[in-house]
Amino acid sequence: MIDLKRHLQSSYTTIRNRHFLKFIFKLGLLTMPAFIFFSLLRSSSEIQLSLSESFPIYHLGKLIMISAQKMLSIIGYQSTLVFDKNIYHYGVFSLQIPGGIQTFIGFSCLGLGVMWVFTSLIVAWPGRVKIKLPYILSGLFTIFILNVMRMTYLTWIGRDGTNFTTKTYSLLGIGPYDHHDLFNFFIYIVIFLLFILWIEVFSKIKPKQSESPH
């Protein structure tokens, strides 16, 4: 009886380890293209230039900044949105409250990398496709809204001419880091919590009896 119990525990551990290794393998396959793409993007101004007015780069940046402009309008601040082709060697959108500094949104500000990571985590982990798709879309929308709030805040805090975006910080000798690093740190915490929520709740949802399992 004891040997049977140990055998079952050993089999369960082996199966669980195989599932985890399979998850890591799938996650690596899904994230490797993003790593290669963003490495090339950072190292090539030609690629940046060719993508600056393409979909989804151009339209995602425009949508984020238009949404930030609407949020500023809601809290009582009028702002100007322009597309400047002379910034960072490629075109970017900028948002500015009259009398304040311009807030620019470049490739590194779009959140494409964290969106890809979040999507890869959910795709790689087991779960029903019918639940994965709306969960991924909800997570991407959450990241988008947080990015809109960031651009709104950066434009608002620079309304008096203070250039917050160029400041760097350090904490307990760790640094320097800037607002990009702070935002990325916060976003990865959000992604981690969404992933834990997926593992503990949504990935365990079983199909109804009338539905065939996937």
Secondary structure, DSSP 8 states (H G I E B T S, - for coil): -HHHHHHHHHHHHHHHHHHHHHHHHHHHHHHHHHHHHHHHHHH-HHHHHHHTTSTTHHHHHHHHHHHHHHHHHHTT---EEEEETTSTTS-EEEEE-TTS--EEE-GGGS-HHHHHHHHHHHHHS---HHHHHHHHHHHHHHHHHHHHHHHHHHHHHTTTS--GGG--EEETTEEEE-HHHHHHHHHHHHHHHHHHHHHHTGGG----TTS---
